[in-house]
Amino acid sequence: MVARYNRQTVLPEIGKDGQLALARARTLVVGAGGLGSPTLLYLAAAGVGLKSANGYLGIIDDDTVDLSNLQRQILFTEADEGKSKVDTAGSRLKALNNDCDIRIFNSRLTAENVLEIFSQFDIIVDGSDNFDTKYLVNDAAVKLGLPVIYGSILGFEGQASVFWAQHGPCYRCLYPEPPVTHVPNCAEAGTLGGIAGMVGSIQAVEACKVALGHTHCTAQDLEPLIGRLFVADARNWETRSLNISKRPDCPVCSISPKDIQMPDTSAPTCTSKTPPDMTLIDLQGLFESGIPFTLLDVREPHEWEAGHLEGALHIPLGRLLGTPEAIDALNRSEPVVIYCQHGIRSLNAMRHLREQGFDAFNLLIDWSQLHG
C-alpha cells in the first residue's frame, strides 16, 4: 500500500492515517454515467473502499451502455455496447484496483429501495442526470444523516457542492421543489465530455475530503464544499463560489428525520386515454390517409438547424410549456404529432397538450435508421 498511494500519503493532510480512512470509507455512487465514470475511477485509484480495511465502493444504475455514452462516460469502450453499466464498471474498477470491494446494484433508485441501500453507506455521490433522482437522493440522505456529493453539468457549465444537513444546507435549501417547466438534461441540450470529467473529478476529491474528515485529525484544514456551490463555465473559464444558506423553512431538513417521506419517483401512470407511442411507419400511414395533422418538433434550435422532418412546426419544449401564446400556433381541430431526439421531451409535450384539450401523440424516431 505504501508504494501504490505514496503520491497522496506524502501530503500532510492525508498521511498513513488518512489513507486508512479512505480505505475504510463506504461510498455509494448514484449513476455510472458522465459524472459517475470519472468519480468511480478516481475513488478506486485513490484506494477508497478496500476489502482489507472493511470498506467498499458501491454503484447503482439500471442502464446499459449505448454508443452515445462513450463521448463522456470513460468507464466504457465500444466493446461494452449493450452491456450492463454496473457490471461493466465493476469489472473495470476491479482491474484498476483489485483490493476495492465493489458493491453493484443493477436497479433503478426508487422510493421503495433508497433507504435500504443508502443505510449501507457513509457517503453518497450524486451522479444522476434527472431531478426526480436528485430530490430522492437528497431526501433519503437527510433522513439518514448522510452527506451528498452533488454534481451537475449542462453545455459548457458544471456545478458541484456538498449537501449535508447535519452541517449545512441540503439540496432543497437551494431548490425547494422541482422546476415546473422542462429543463433539458445533457442528453437533450448537449455537453462536452470533458465537462463531465471536470465535475466528476471534483466530486471524487470532495468525497475523499469528507471521508478524511470523518476520522482523520490532520484533515481539519480541508474544507468540503458545504454551504457553497462551485460553478465553472468552460467557455471562458469563469468560476464562482456561491454561498448557500440553510433555509429555516426547508421542506425536508427543517423537519424531524422521522417525518421525512420519500418523494414518489415512479413514472406517471398511463390512463386509457393515453395513446401508445407512434412510429415512423404510423406517421407514414397518417400522411397517406389524407387526414390533416400538425407535426411538431420540440427540440432546441441547434437541433432543428442540424436537421428536421419535412413539414414540421418548430416550438422548443421550454417555450411550449412556459409561454401560453406558443399554443396559439397550433390548430386545435387537428391531431398533433410531436417528436424530439429521444422521446422524453415529446412525451412531456404530449401530456401538456392533452391537458390543454389537444389530441396529441408522441412520435418515437430511431434517428440512426432515418439518417443511415
TIPA-392975 format. One record per residue: y, x, z of N, C-alpha, C in turn. Coordinates in pm, whole numbers, plus 50000, padded with zeros to 5 digits. Layout:
<lumtors>
YXZYXZYXZ...
</lumtors>
This chain:
<lumtors>
498795008350000500005000050000501265008650000501215020150069502395028550081502915032849945502025037449857502445042249726502905030749637502185019649640502495008649548503885002849574504255001249697505514994449730506585004249778506425016949747507335027149800508775024849758508995019749634510375018149586511145007749667510434999049739511154989349821511024992349971509934998650012509815001650155510775012750198511275020750102512265030850139513615024550171513805012050133515045005150167515085002450317516185005850384516245003950530516114989250570516484980050479516364965750511514924960850505514034968950449512634964650435511714973450520511454985750479510574994350556509144988950561508314995150642506914990950652506784977350718507604974750819507524961750887507944950450793508974953050713509414942950618508374940350511507704951150467506654949350367505524940850421505224942450549504194934250611504644919650619505934917550643506464903850646506324897150509506584904750403506404899250268504944895950243504054904950284502624902850262502124890550336502704887550451502274876150532502884862950486503864863650398504584851650356503664841850284503904829050307503174818350240504174810350160504224813250032505284808449943504704799949832505314788449809504894779449701505974778949594505584781049469506504779749357506184766649285507164757749279507004744849213507394746449067506414746148979506664747748836506374761948790505544763148688505214776248631505864777648494507124773548484507834773748357508824785048347510014781848292511024792148269511494799048394511664791548503512074797448630510884802748708509794795148707508624799248784507994812048734508034814348602507394826348546507954839348604509254842048592509774854548648509684854848800509864843348864509754842949009508374847249055507344841548995505974844749033505644859349005506064864448890505774878248856506404888048956507654885548992508314894649084507804893049227507424881049267506864879349401505514886449413504664884549311503364891349314503544906449310504454911249226504694925649216505224931349346505994923349421506564927949548505574927549662504384922149637503384921349742503574909649835504064898649781504244886449861502944878449859502454874849978501264866449988499954873749965499674883850046498474891850027497314886950113496124887350058494924883550131494744892250256495014904950242494804914350352495704911550472496784903650450497714900450558497704885550591496744878150534496634863550556497824855850498498464861650398499504854250327498934848850197499714840450129499294835749997500484830849917500254830149786501274826249690500754814249612501444802949622500974790649559501764787049434501094779649345501724774749221501284760249203502224751249175501874737549140502524733849008501704728848915502174724548784501004717548718501264706648647500164699448581500234700748429501084709748381501324710848237500394721148173500354720948040499644730947963500634739247882500204750747837501084759847763501304754647622502574753847584502964749647449503684761347382503594761747250504214772747176505704773847205506364762447226507804762547254508124768647390507124769947479507354775847611507574790847604507004797347502506914811947501508274818647488509284811347447510624817047433511204821147568510724815547677511284818447808510244819447919509034814147898508014813848003507124826047988507564837148045507004850248016505654852748082505124843348156503774844648209502714843148101503084837047987502084832847890502234840047756501134839447677501114845347544500634834747444500674838247318500224828947214498774824647234497954833547287496544830347309496344819747416497394816947495497274807347605497634793147563498044791147439498474777847395497384767547422497774756547486496854745747518496144747347650496264758947714495574761247841496414756447959495754754148071496444750448195497404761448237498634757648270499624767548312499224774348443498774766448542498484772448671497264781548665496244777448587495064785948575495414799048504496194797948398496594809948323497494818748408498434812648478499334820348564498554827348674497594820348733496794826348838496074838748791495474838148673494764849648617495714861248590496894858048535497874868548504498364875448632498604867748736499114873348861498044881548933496804877248924495714885048984495544898348912495774898248781495694910748706496824920148745497964914348782499104922448825498914927948965498394919549055498204923749194496974916549249495864923349248494594917249286494524913349432495404919149515495394915749657496144902849687496884897649587497584884849607496564873449618496724865249718495884853249733496614841949661496184838949540496854828949457496214815249482497014805749526496544792049550497124783249439496274777049359496764769049248496534754249272497514746349231497454731749239497724726349100496664722649030496794717548893497064702548900498254699148944498614685048960500124683648958500564671448942501994668348946502384666349092503534671349131504034669249266504514654749278503984647449375504324633349391504654630349538505174618449560505464614149697504184613249780503054611349712501794609749783501204623149827501464634149753500814646849788501774657549840503074655249832504024665949859503974670850003503854662050099503854666450239502584674250273501464669750221500204676750246500244690850187500794692150066500854705250002501894714150069503094709050090504174717150148503834722050288503084714150364502774717950503501924730550511501374735150399500574747350396501424759950374502744758050355503604769350316504794770550409505414782450404506614785450483507884785350399507764788250269508914789150180508574781750050509534773750002509354766249878510364771449775509874775149658510744779149547510734767749445511904762149418512004750849326512284755749186511234755949103511384759648962511244747648871511474735648925511324723348846512494721648750512304712748651513334710748548513784696348538513574688448646514004674448641514484670048779515364660148780515974655748904514984649148999514044641448948513074634849034512364644949123511904655849064511174665949141512094673249237513324676249195514244683349282514564675349408514764662349393515024654149511513784652849598512614651949537511374651349613511154664249691511354675649624511224688749690512174689549808513424685649788514404686349896514014677850015513694665249989513434655950099512214659950179511164664550110509964669050181510244681650262511014690950205511334703350275512174700550399513154691350389513964687850506513084681750614512194672950575511314666350672510434676550746509994687050673509094696950732509824709250785511154709850768511924721250816511774733850735511514732450604511264744050519512484747650435512664760550405513734764650313513314762350168514284758650085514054756949941514914767049866514254775249784514974784749699515234777549567516474773649545516844764849434517304772949313516934768149195517444773849072517574763148966518514765048875518724755548767519364762948650518974759148528519544765348408519874754748304520874757548224521224749048111522134757048019521754757847893522564765447800522634780047841523854785247855524054799047897524374800148046524244789248119524634789148260523424788048351523484794948464522434794248565523034792448703522274786048791522694783748929521564787449023521924791749144520924794649246521524792349383520664788349477521104786349615519874785949703520104785749833519034783549931519424771550015518644761150007518894749050085517914748650203518474748950322517644749450444518384741650552517984729350572518724720050657518844724950801517924733250847518004738350984519114748651001519574754350889520574764950897521804762150810521814751250736522924748250648522684735250574523354733650459523214721250383521884720350310521534708150271520384705950184520904702150045519984700249953520364697149814521174684249807520834674549892521564661749889522954662849951523234673550023524604675750068525494679049949524904685249848525644688449725525604676849627524424671149606524234659949515523494648849590524224639649656523554629649740522534620949668522824617349543521924608749467521784614049324520684610549257520524614649117521644608949030522004615748921523064610648833522654597448770523644588648752523344575548695523304576048543523894586448485523824588048339522894599748308522454600248186521484610448145522124624248141521454634148202521864647948194520764655548122521024661448007519974668347931519384679948010518074681847997517474693748055517424704747949516834716347985516894727547890516064725047766515054716247776514264713047657515084705247556516054697547607516864688947521518134696047475518824702747567520114708847536519984723547500518844729647530518604743447493519024753347600518434765147596518824776047684518314789047623518944800047655518474813147613517444817847716516324823147668515234826647758515654835947871516544845247842516974854647944517704848148060518304836348037518974829248146517944824948250516794820048202515724816348294515234828748369515134839948298514724852348363515694856648471516994855248444518014858948541517914850548668517864837348651517854828548768516514829648842515404830548767514114832048832514044844948913514654855548863514684868148937515504866749065516624859649056517434857049176516624849149277515864839249231515054831449322513994840049390513394849349316512414858349376513054866849485514254872049459514954880149558515294871849681515784859749659516134851149772514904847349855513784844949789512544841949862512144853949948512264865949894511954877949972512904879450090514194876850069515164877950178514844868150290514474855950253514114846050355512844850250428511844855350354510614859950418510884871550513511744880750475512094891850562512834887150686513694877350668514474872250781513664864950885512464860450848511624853250943511244862151061510854874551035510254882751140510814896851148511614900751052511984914951040513394917151094513524924451205514814925551273515854932651189515464942651108516444950151031516964942250912516394930250889516854922150777518064913650811518664915950929519814907950968521004910050874521044921350805522144923850712521974916350581520794910950557520534903250436521054889050454521814884350356522404871050365521894862350251520884853950277520424844550173521564835150133521424829050019522464820149965522454806550035522454806750167522514794350244523964789950253524244777750212525624772850215526474777950101525834784149999526564789149883525794785849757526524782449652525944780149520526444791149429525524799649385525864810449292525764805149150526834806849073526894801848936527264813348844526494815048737526774825648639526784819648500527804823148422527924818648284527804830948195526684832148124526404844048045527254845047919527984834447883528844835347765529944845547784530424846747909531464856747936531184864448065530014861948124529584867948249530564865248364531154853548360531934849148475530974844048581531144848648703530304844248814531184838348924530614828748993531314822349104530324820149218530814820449339530024816949456530764805949530530244793849520530924782149575530354778549711531214776249807530754772349940530314757649940529194754950006528664741350019528634737950167529224726850203529254722650343528134712650371527674712750493526684703050536527384689650555526884679350491527534666250497527074658550621528014653950704527604646250822526964632950786527244628050663526664615450619525564617550515524984629550510523924632250413522794622050430522334615950320521294605650332519954610850381519774624050387518484629550430518614638550553519404649350542519384658950653520234654750772520964643550763521724638750878520914629050964519704625650921518864616450997517674623851056516954617351145515794623551209514704626051105514044637751110512974640551014511904629751008511594623651119510544613251119510954600951040512264599251017512754587550944512914590350794512704602650752512874606150611511684600850531511974592950430510954587450342510994594750209509834596950149509774603850022510244594749909511104599749820511554591749706510394588949611510464577649545509424573749450509664580749318508754589649280508904596949154507944591949047507284580949074506344575748975507094570848853506464571948738507094567548614507334552548618508424547548560508684533348558507504525748499507164514748562506044506648516506444498848393505634499848288505904492448165505494477948185506344469048146506024454948154505494450348020505074437948017504534432747892505604431847785506884432347827507974431547731508314445247672507734456047727508004469347675507014472547565507474474647442506564477047331505984491047334504854493347269504324506947259505234515447171505104528647185505904537747104505554536046956506574537846872506374537446727506084551446676505424552046561505164564646491505884564446357505854575746287506464576146154505754566746057504464564746077503734555145993504264541046016504514537746145505104524646177506494523346113507264534146119508614533946062508544531645911507604538245844507444536245701507104521845669506234515945752505884501945732507074492745750507954496245844509144488245865510084489245746510214501345691511014503145570510484494345457509174494745437508554487645325508594472545343508734467945468508744453545493510034446945446511104454945435512384449445396513174443445511512624443945632513324438545749514494447945783515694442745794516834451545829516704456645973517014469245993516974475046127517914486946132518204491446255519074503046277518234514646327518354526046259517684538246303518704546646379518424549546505519404555746594518904569446643519704579746622519434593346668520294595946791519654598746908520404600547032520434615247075520184624546983520214638747016521654643847024521784656447062523094662847071523604666546931524914668446916525484671346783524854683346712524554694146785523974705846718522564702846667521854693846734520524689946686520644681446559521614672346560521854663846444522204672246322523084682046342523514690546231522374699046175521394702346259520264710346214519284702246129519434689046132518544680546053518304667246120518274656546040518054643246097517404634245992516914622846036516284613545944517334606545860517034605045732517984598745640518274584445682519544580845679519964567245711520184564645858519994574745943520134572746087521604572246129521854564746235523154564446302523084574146418524144581946440524124592146545525014588146662524384586146781525124583946905524394591847014524914603347058524234610947164523994602447288522894604947356522494596447468523554595547576524204606947609525234606447712526334596547680526744596047550527794586547510527264572247509526004570647467525414557247463525354551147603524974559447703524834554447839526164553547913527074562847881528304563547960529524557347899529444553247771530614547447704530264533447654530744522947721530364509347683530664505947537531764511147483532124507747345531184514047243530374523947285529424530047192528414519847141528094510247224527124499947185527684490947075529014490147065529624481446965529264485646823528834498346806528454503046673527094497946629526374491446720525034486546690525054471646659524214467546568524094453446529523054446746617523504437346700522604430846795521574421946725521814418646601520884409846531519734417546467519794431046473518764439246411517974447046516516684449546492515944458646580516544472646573516484479846685516994493546691515814502846717515594512046625514524521946638515184535246675514804540946789515514552346846514614564646848515194576146815514414588446823515274599846880514544610146930515194622446976514244634046943514254644647022513414656146991512014654947050511954650147175510674649847244510274635847293511094625647267510764612147307511244608247446511904617347516512364614547652513704607147649514664612747576515984606247568515884592947496515064592247392514944579547318514334568647405513414572547495512844562747587513904557347682514754566347734515854561947821516804552847745517104556347621517994548147540517394534447513516094534047484515424521347459515524512147580515244517647697515314509547820516734504347842517724513247818519114509147837519494497947741519134499347615519494489147516518764475947542517524476747587516794464447618517444457047736517984464747832518724458347941519984451447891520514456247777521714450247718521374439147618520094435847607519684424747521519264428547381519164441547351518754445947218517224445847206516764444147084515344445547052515134460047011514844468747107514834483147084513424488847092513194499547015511884505947008512034521147013511054527547074511054542147087510174548246978510764557046898510054563646788509694577946830508404581146829507944594646858507724602246728508254614346722508174622146597507544635746628506554639346548506004652946551506794661046448507834667846496508744674746405508064686046331507044692146391506344702946321505644697946195505094685846203504444680046085505484675245984506604670246037507654665045949508234676145863508404688145925509014699145851507964708845797506684706245831505654715745790505154713345652
</lumtors>
